[in-house]
Each structure stands twice: as C-alpha cells, then as structure tokens.
C-alpha cells in the first residue's frame, strides 16, 4: 500500500486479490444453533444482518472440520459436502450486501463434546448426543468438568490435516473469499502450540519448532487447495496468560514462520487454554499484541477484544496497531455498528435503501427523520 496514504477505519484494504471496502469485520461467534453441522435460517439472518449493517468482512462462527471437532453438538460444521449448499446461499447474500465472506475452520480438541452454554456448560455423554473420541496432543483434560482426551497418534494427526484441507475445498465450493484457521482459545491447534497442554516427546512436542509443526503443516495442507489469489488468515492466542505457557514472544516467532507459508494476516486474540487464568481485561486489552506482531513479524494483523467505540476502532487503524478491527459482542448489540460508526466519524456510508427512513439520526434523541417523505409511511 502507498505509505503516504493514512489508513483509517473506513479505508479499503487488499489481501491478495480481495479488497475489503473497510477495516471492520464481524468476529467469529459461536451460535450453537446447528443440527448435524448444518447452517440454517438463523445463520442467514444473523450473518446477513451484519453484512447489511456495513461490515466489510463477515466471518462465520467456527466451523468444525470433523464431527468430533465440535465444541457442542450444536456447532456449525463443514466436514461433509452436504454442508455446502446452505453456506453458499449465505455467502451469496453477504456478497449481495457488499461484504466479503470468511469462514473459520476449527477443531475443538480437548474442549469438545460439551453442552451449549445456555443449557448449562458440562460434558455430554454419548446418550446425550455427546461423543467419547475427544482428542488432544496429550491426555490432559482442560478442567475437571471436561473430557480426559485421547492422545492423537500419527494416523489421527494425518486425519486432522486432511480434514482441514477437505474443509478448505468445501469452503471454496461455497464461495467464501477468505479462510481463517483457528489456532486460538485452547482448541486443538492451540493445544499443540502450548507446552502447558502439549507434553509430547515426538516430532510434534517439546521444542518450539515441534510444537508449531501441526499448525504449519495444516496451513500448508490448506494452501495446497486454497487458491493462490485468495487470502488465508490464522487466529492465535498471543498468550496463555500463565507462566510457562505460550506467550507473545513465541507468537511473534510463529507469525514470522506463517508468513513464509502463505498466511496473510494474524487474527490476534489471547487466552482460552488454561482454566482459571487471570486475564486483565479492559478496552483494547489485546491490541498491544496485534501491534507487536505486526511490527516485529512484518505481517498484517487483526485486533479483537472489548473494542466498542468508533473512535477507539478508528485510532487502532490510524495508529498502525492493526490492519483490521474485529467486533464480536458489540455486533450482537448493534448489527448496524459500521453505519452508526461512519456517522459518528463523519464518513459517508450508504445505508441499505430499505432502511433509509431510519438513517441520519443526528442525536440520541428521537428527532424527525431526514429521509424523503415518500419513504416514511
């Protein structure tokens, strides 16, 4: 990009041959509303509303690459071809609203076979639609209320890599623009990265190079089937927030490696691999990790975590702390956050014509609308 150009929240950005209209993305958020991994009308409305609201990029929630890779039986999936059709309908709608579509590919590892949160978070038995083949790098449970996983053997590791590649093929068939490999939040690929969850003594454990091996090989497997002109992102947890665990220095080193393997952006989150870790949350608390990775590894980053205000998000981009800003809970509260942010920042942005009668409110008071009279009926 032209270094004389001052990037801001509403400036476009290109990754390979994909140009996003702004720097605002809908972060992957589990909806726990699928049956047998299928997307449905809930996903269409949930994701479609955020695209209509002006997000430049819309991520699906984590889509499991294997049925045993789901967090809950209600997770979205992309482990079979039958999942493609509804995902393709959703992608087409997102594109029709001017947004680009991304899918996050995931395997829950040792955090699998759980009940969905609002039904009481607990391990499910086979009789309750759970499963017993929960896997991880080592047979170490995340917590007492989680499964004690089976250690992945060589065949299991090969199956995981193949499943990610097959999911990438299906994502391409569904029309997605961007893939994100989920290696954060204590799920399988993060479990391999961290010495707190990876106690292996083979080529996938021990040294830094060994612990990152499965993620790098998975990225390579995805890149083989994912077109060269389309971007590939990876989400990581920059730190375990626990002494002796994965940390920001290792994250920078990993980012340098991933850049050489065709990854275009590091989506920078944190935590999730250690039950009870003390995380000092605050507005923008993870942004410094995104900035450090961006600066020291020379790769684009996305910032996420308690980003709620337009000026806050805009300054992250203007200050060069991250290239994209991902919002999660704030998008649940306000699907039209980008449109409201544009107004707050004095940036022109077009509302969907169906919603013009509600546009251009100039204060928090319920003032007369400025839309033309024929639209107010």
N, C-alpha and C positions, 0 to 999 in steps of 0.2 A: 504493500500500500504506500501511497505518497506520504512521505514523512512530514510534508508541510501541511497536511490535512489534519485538523483537530477532530479526532473521533469523539462522538457523543452518543447518548443512548439511542437516538433515532437516526444515526448514520448507518448506511449499509455496510456489510462486511462479507467478504468472499472466502470460501474454503473450497479449494479446487475449482470445480465449475458451478458450484452452488453459491448464489449470492442471496444472503438474508436481507430483508428490507430494513431491519432494525436489530438492535442488540438484546432484545427481550425474548426470553424463552420460557415456556411452561415446563417446569421441572417434572421429571417422572414422579408420579404419586400413585401408590397402590390404591385401587378402588375396591378390591376384594368382592367383585361383582360378577365374576365369570363362572360358568359351569363347563367343566372339562376343557378349560383354557380358552373358550371361545369369547371373542369380543361380541358385544350386543348393543342394543339401543342406548343403554346407559353410557357406554364409551363414546358412541357417536355424539350424543348430546353434550357430555362432559368435555370432550376434546374439541368438538365443533364450536362450542360457545366461546372458548378461549381464542380460537382462530378468528372468529367473528369479532372478538374484542380487541384484535390488533396485534397479537403476539407474532413475531417474525418467525419463530420456530416453536413447534408443539411436539413434545415428547409423549409417547405412550408411557404408561407405567411399566415397570419391569415385566418383561415377557419371558416366561420360563422356557429354556431350550430343551428341557426334559420334564416329564411329569413329576418325577421325584425332585426336581429342582425348584418346585413351587414353595413359597413360604406357607401358603394355606391352600386348601382345595379350591378356593375361590379366586386364585390368581389368574391373570392373563397368561396365555401360552402361545408358543409358535413352534411346537415340536412335531406338528403334522401338517400336511398340505391342506387339510380341510380348514385350518385356521385362516388361510389366506383371504378367502372371499370377503368376509366382513371387514377385515383390516383394510383391504383395498377400497371398499366403499368409504371408510372413514378417511383414508388418505385422499381420495378424490374430493371429498367435502372440504378438507383442510386446504387443499390446493385452490379450490374454488373461492375461498375466503382470502387468498393472497398469502397464506402461511406455507412454510415448508414443514415437512413431516419427518419426524425422527422416531426410531424405536430403540428402546433399551433392552438389550439381551442379557439374561441373567440366569444364575443358578444359585439357589439359596444355601447349598451346602448344609452345614450342621444346624442351621436355623429353619429347617424345613419341617413340614407336617404339623404346623401349628394351627390353632383356631384363629379365625379373624378377630381383630381387636375388640370390636363392639359386642362379640359374643363371649368375651372372657378369654384372655390370652393364655393358652395352655396347650400342651402336647396332645395331639389327637391319636387315638388308637385306630387300628385297621377297621374295627367295627364302626368307627365314627367317620369313615371316609379318609382317614389318615393313611400313612404307609410306613413300613418298617425299614426300607432301604435308604435311610438317611446317610449321607456320605460326607466326608471331610478329609483334609490331608492327614489328620491324626485322630485317633479315637478319644477325643477330648470334647466333652459337652460344653456348649456356650454357658449354660447355667443349670442348676438342679432341675428346673422345670422344663428343660429341653431334652431332646433325644441324645443318647450317647451314640455318636455316629460310627459307622464302619469306615475304616481307613481305605481310601481309594488305592486299588492296585494298578498295575500298568494297563490292564485292559480297561479299567474304569476311567483312567486318565485319558486314554485314547478315545473312549466314547464321549467324554466331555468335549474334547476338542472337535470331534466330528459333529457333535450336536450344535455347537456354536456356528460352525461353518454351514451346516444344513439350515439353521435358522436364518443365517445371512442370505442364503439363496431364496428362502421364502419371503424375507423382507424385501428383497429386490423384486420378486414377483408381485408383491402387494403394492409396489410403487413408492416405497419410502426413499427419501432423499439422503438421509444420514442414519448411520448405525452408531449406537453407543454400547460398548462392552462394559458391563457393570462389575467393577472390581473394588467395591467400597462396602461400607456398612456391615462388615462382618459376614458377608456372604462368601461363597466358595473361593473365588479368586483372591479376595482379600485374606481369607483364612490361610491360603498358601503364602501370601506375602509376609505375614506377621509371624515372628518367632514365638509369640505367645500362643498361637494356635497351630503352628506347623512344627512338629517335633520329629520330622522325618530324618532319616540318615542316608537316603538315596539321592539321586540327582535332582530331586525336587525339594530338598530340605537342607538346612544348615546354613550355607553361605548366602550372601545377598544374591549372587548370580543364580544359585539353585532355587531360592525362594521365588524369584520373579520368573522362573523358566516357564511355568504353566501359563501365566498371563501372556508372555511374549509369544509362546507357541500358539496360543489361542488367537491372538491378534494376527499372527501370520496366516493361520488357517482361514480366518475371516477375510483377510486381504486377498487371498487367492481367488475367492468367489465374488468379492465385492468390487465393483468396477473402479478402475484407477481414477476416474474423473469424479467419483463421489466420496465425500468425507467420511472419516472414521474417528469417532471420539472414544475416550475411555474415562469413566468416572472412578476416582480413587478416594479413599480416606487418607488425607495428608498425614494424620497422626492417630494413633490409638489412644492418646491422652493417658498413657500408662507407661511407667518406666520399664525399659527393656523391650518395648513393643515397636511397632512400625512408627516412623517419625518423619518429619519434614525433610531431613537430610536425605533419607532413603527415597522419599517421594521425588525430590529433585533429580536424583540419580536415575530413578526409574523413568521419569519423564524424558530424560536425555536418550535413554535406550528406545523408548516407544516412538519417539520422533524418527529415529532411524528405521523403524519398522512400519512406517506409513500411517502413523497416528497424527491427526491434525490438531487436536485440542484435548487438554486435560480438564475434565469437569471436576472441580476441586471441592470435596466435602471433607468430613472427618468423623472419627469415632465409629461405634457400632460393633466392634469386635470384642470388647471387654465389658461384661456385665458390671454395672456399678461404677464405671469410670467417671471421674469428676471432670465434667466439661464446663468451662467457664463461658456459658452462652451470653451473648449480648448482640445488639445490632451489628451486622457486618463482621461477626467474630471470626469467620473463616476466610474473609477476604485477604488478610495478610499471607495466607498460604498460597492462594491463587497468584498473588503478586510475586511472591518469591519464586515459585515455579516458573512463571512467565519470564521473569528477569534472568534467573540463573540457568534455566534449561533452554531458553530461546524458543519456546513453543506457546501457542495461544492457549489461554485458559478461560474457564467459566467460573464465576463466583456464585455461591449459593449460601443461604443461611441467614434468616432474620433480615432480609432486605425487603423493605415495605414501602419506602417513601420515594417519590420520583427524583427529588434532588439527590438523595442518597445513591440511588442506582446510577444516575447520570454522572455523578462525581467518580464513581468506581471506574467507569469507562474513560472519562476525561483525564483522570489521574494515571491512566495506564496500569491500573491494578488488575484488570481482567478485560477480556475482549467481549464476553457475553455476560449477561446477568440473568440468572435463573431464579424464578419466583415459584414458590410452592403454595404455602398456606395463604399468602396474600391473593393468589389467583383463585383459591376456593372462596375467599370472602368477596372478591370482585373480579368476575370473568373479563370485565372491560377495563382492567387496570391500565393497559397501554393507552387507550383512548383518553382516560382521565389524566394520565401522566403527561401526555402530549399537551393537553390543555394547560396543565399546571406549569409546564416548562415553556409555554409559548411556541409550541411546534405544531405546524399544520399536519393533521392526520384525518383521513376520511372515514367517517362512520359508515356502517352499512346503510344503504338507503332506506331499508325498512325501519331503522332506528333514528332517522334524522329528527323526528319530532321530539326526541329526548336529548338531543345534542346541545352543546354550547351553554350549559348552565354556568353562570358566571359567579355564583357564590354557593355556599351551603344552604342558603335559604331557598325556599320553593318559589323562585321568581317566574314570571311569564316566559314561556319558551320562545326562542327566536326562529324556529323553523317556520317555513311558509304556511299560511293558513290552510291551504288545501291538504296538508299533511296532518293537521290537528283536527281530528273528528271525534 
